[in-house]
């Protein structure tokens, strides 16, 4: 908690221009729900995973996800998103008291998106993704370099914001790559539906579905189902949202897959 508060305070210092920004709660909520919003933002997302393996162990991943948009020209914007995970994970095949803590592998994505929505109101973006071996411990990463592609599409319709983001990355270099050891071929699919209510409150379902194409059929998919609640507000004059979600995995890898997960997220927005 102290680390999060220090991060929020630092962000306020680094982006002093936000003091002049005036956004309604509805505008704050919808901007936070749009992965392609043309605003600087800092989502801090903590994911706790429960009932892992036979010993019902727990894993925690805190993701720092700075979003930085850049104007290419009058028609196009590039929205970059970096996911930096800090992980505390149990050793599945060791004593239940043994854990590993540190930085995990980093993912960087750049979405190229037109500034104008389509005639039907859809907003979309596509671009490359890169997988970087930044893990501080072998148990927290793959030691592989990877690349792939990502795409996102969404629509804002009345009180709803809905869409989906999909990404797939493949490893191309690193120890054991040629022998197929810890080779990466992974998909992430994130459908999202948000319903915005009065006073900045909203209900959302944002499951993160993953597929490890290198695994056998019993260990390929993780499919969560659930929802959460959030509210748009201001920290001083900084637009922000806070959310709490719960998901149950209807499909999870045998032996080591978690049964359910809880997500807490705070997102700061910095109008340009």
C-alpha positions in Angstrom: 0.0 0.0 0.0 2.8 2.4 0.8 4.5 1.7 -2.5 1.2 2.4 -4.3 0.7 5.7 -2.5 4.3 6.8 -3.3 3.7 5.9 -7.0 0.5 8.0 -7.1 2.3 10.9 -5.5 5.2 10.7 -8.0 2.8 10.6 -10.9 1.2 13.8 -9.7 4.6 15.5 -9.6 5.6 14.2 -13.1 2.4 15.4 -14.7 1.7 18.8 -13.2 -0.5 19.8 -16.2 -3.4 17.7 -14.9 -4.4 20.5 -12.5 -6.2 22.3 -15.3 -8.1 19.3 -16.6 -11.8 19.1 -15.9 -13.5 15.8 -16.6 -16.9 14.6 -15.5 -17.1 11.2 -13.7 -18.7 9.7 -16.8 -15.8 10.9 -19.0 -13.3 9.6 -16.5 -15.0 6.2 -16.4 -15.2 5.8 -20.2 -11.7 7.0 -20.8 -10.4 4.4 -18.3 -12.4 1.7 -20.1 -10.9 2.5 -23.5 -7.5 0.8 -24.2 -6.9 3.3 -27.0 -7.8 6.5 -25.2 -5.4 9.4 -26.3 -4.4 10.2 -22.7 -1.4 9.3 -20.6 -2.5 6.8 -17.9 -1.1 4.6 -15.3 -3.1 1.5 -14.4 -1.7 -0.4 -11.3 -3.3 -3.8 -11.2 -2.9 -6.4 -8.5 -4.0 -10.0 -9.3 -4.2 -12.6 -6.5 -4.6 -16.2 -7.7 -6.0 -18.8 -5.2 -6.2 -22.6 -4.9 -3.2 -23.4 -7.0 -2.2 -27.1 -7.2 -2.9 -29.8 -4.7 -1.7 -27.7 -1.7 -4.1 -24.8 -2.6 -1.2 -22.3 -2.9 -1.5 -18.6 -3.8 0.2 -16.4 -6.3 0.3 -12.6 -6.5 1.2 -10.5 -9.5 1.2 -6.7 -9.4 1.2 -5.2 -12.9 2.4 -1.7 -13.6 1.0 -0.7 -17.0 2.0 2.8 -18.2 0.1 3.9 -21.3 1.7 6.5 -23.5 0.0 7.8 -26.7 1.9 9.7 -29.4 0.5 11.5 -32.4 1.8 10.3 -35.8 -0.1 12.9 -37.9 -3.5 14.5 -38.1 -5.2 11.1 -38.7 -3.2 8.5 -36.7 -2.1 7.9 -33.1 0.3 5.3 -31.6 -0.8 4.1 -28.2 2.0 2.2 -26.3 1.3 -0.1 -23.4 3.9 -1.7 -21.2 3.1 -4.4 -18.7 5.7 -4.8 -15.9 4.9 -7.6 -13.5 6.1 -8.0 -9.9 5.4 -11.5 -8.8 5.3 -13.5 -5.6 4.8 -17.2 -6.7 4.8 -20.5 -4.9 7.1 -23.3 -6.0 4.5 -25.9 -7.1 6.7 -28.9 -6.7 8.5 -27.9 -3.5 7.5 -27.2 0.1 4.4 -25.1 0.4 6.4 -22.6 2.3 8.9 -21.9 -0.5 8.1 -18.8 -2.7 9.9 -16.7 -5.2 9.6 -13.0 -5.4 10.8 -10.6 -8.1 10.3 -9.0 -11.5 8.7 -11.1 -14.2 9.0 -10.8 -18.0 7.8 -7.6 -19.6 5.4 -7.1 -22.5 5.4 -4.0 -24.7 2.7 -3.3 -27.3 2.2 -0.4 -29.7 -1.3 0.1 -31.2 -1.7 2.1 -34.4 -5.1 3.6 -34.2 -7.0 6.1 -36.4 -8.1 9.2 -34.5 -11.6 9.1 -35.9 -14.0 6.2 -35.2 -15.6 4.3 -38.0 -19.0 5.4 -39.4 -20.6 2.7 -37.2 -18.8 4.0 -34.1 -16.1 1.3 -33.7 -12.7 2.3 -32.4 -9.8 0.0 -33.4 -6.1 -0.4 -33.3 -3.4 -3.0 -34.4 0.3 -3.3 -33.8 3.3 -5.3 -32.7 3.9 -6.8 -29.3 7.3 -7.7 -27.8 8.1 -10.1 -25.0 11.3 -9.1 -23.0 13.2 -11.5 -20.6 13.3 -9.1 -17.6 12.6 -11.7 -14.9 14.9 -11.6 -12.0 14.5 -15.3 -11.2 14.4 -18.3 -13.6 11.1 -19.4 -11.9 9.4 -16.1 -12.8 10.2 -16.0 -16.5 11.2 -17.9 -19.6 14.6 -16.2 -20.5 13.2 -15.8 -24.0 12.9 -12.9 -26.4 9.6 -12.9 -28.3 7.4 -10.9 -30.7 3.9 -11.0 -32.0 0.8 -9.0 -32.9 -2.1 -7.4 -31.0 -5.4 -6.0 -32.0 -8.2 -4.2 -30.1 -11.7 -3.1 -31.1 -14.4 -1.3 -29.0 -17.5 0.7 -29.1 -19.1 3.2 -26.8 -22.9 3.0 -27.0 -24.9 4.9 -24.4 -23.9 3.7 -20.9 -22.0 0.7 -22.4 -18.4 0.4 -23.4 -17.6 -3.0 -24.9 -15.0 -4.7 -27.1 -12.1 -7.1 -27.0 -8.3 -7.2 -27.1 -6.3 -10.1 -28.5 -2.6 -10.8 -28.6 -0.3 -13.6 -29.5 3.5 -13.7 -29.0 6.1 -16.3 -30.1 9.6 -16.6 -28.7 12.5 -16.4 -31.3 15.6 -16.4 -29.1 16.9 -17.4 -25.7 18.4 -20.4 -24.0 16.9 -23.7 -25.3 14.8 -22.0 -28.0 16.1 -24.3 -30.8 15.5 -27.4 -28.6 12.0 -26.2 -27.7 12.8 -25.7 -24.0 10.4 -23.2 -22.4 9.4 -22.0 -25.9 6.7 -19.3 -25.9 3.6 -19.4 -28.0 0.9 -17.7 -26.0 -2.4 -16.0 -26.7 -4.2 -13.5 -24.5 -7.8 -12.7 -25.2 -9.5 -10.0 -23.1 -13.2 -9.3 -23.8 -14.7 -6.4 -21.8 -18.1 -5.1 -21.1 -18.7 -2.0 -18.9 -22.0 -0.5 -17.8 -21.7 3.0 -16.5 -24.2 4.2 -13.8 -24.7 7.4 -11.9 -22.1 9.1 -9.6 -19.2 7.5 -11.5 -20.1 3.9 -10.6 -19.8 1.1 -13.1 -20.1 -2.6 -13.4 -17.5 -4.5 -15.6 -16.6 -7.9 -16.7 -13.0 -8.0 -18.0 -11.8 -11.7 -17.9 -8.3 -12.4 -19.1 -8.4 -15.6 -21.1 -5.1 -17.2 -21.9 -3.9 -20.1 -24.1 -0.5 -21.7 -24.0 -0.2 -23.4 -27.4 3.0 -25.2 -26.4 1.2 -27.1 -23.7 -0.9 -30.3 -24.1 -4.6 -30.1 -24.2 -5.0 -30.5 -20.4 -2.8 -27.5 -19.7 -3.6 -25.1 -22.6 -6.5 -22.9 -21.5 -7.3 -20.6 -18.6 -10.9 -19.3 -18.9 -12.2 -17.1 -16.1 -15.8 -15.9 -15.6 -16.9 -13.1 -13.3 -17.3 -9.4 -12.9 -16.4 -6.4 -10.8 -17.4 -3.0 -9.7 -15.6 0.3 -9.9 -16.0 4.1 -9.5 -14.6 7.1 -11.3 -13.4 9.9 -9.0 -10.5 12.3 -8.5 -7.4 12.1 -6.3 -7.0 15.9 -5.7 -7.4 17.0 -9.3 -6.1 13.8 -10.8 -8.8 11.8 -12.7 -8.8 8.2 -11.6 -10.8 5.0 -11.2 -10.7 2.2 -8.6 -12.0 -1.3 -9.2 -12.5 -4.6 -7.5 -13.1 -7.8 -9.5 -13.6 -11.5 -8.7 -13.3 -14.4 -11.3 -13.8 -18.2 -11.1 -11.8 -20.2 -13.7 -14.2 -22.5 -15.4 -11.2 -24.0 -17.3 -7.7 -24.1 -15.8 -4.6 -26.2 -16.4 -4.6 -29.5 -14.6 -2.2 -29.9 -11.6 -1.1 -26.3 -11.3 -3.9 -24.0 -12.5 -5.6 -21.6 -10.1 -9.3 -22.0 -9.3 -10.2 -18.4 -8.8 -8.7 -14.9 -8.8 -9.2 -11.4 -7.3 -8.2 -8.2 -9.1 -7.8 -4.8 -7.5 -7.0 -1.9 -9.9 -6.3 1.8 -9.6 -5.9 3.8 -12.8 -4.7 7.4 -13.0 -5.5 9.5 -16.1 -3.4 12.5 -17.3 -5.2 14.5 -20.1 -2.7 15.8 -22.7 
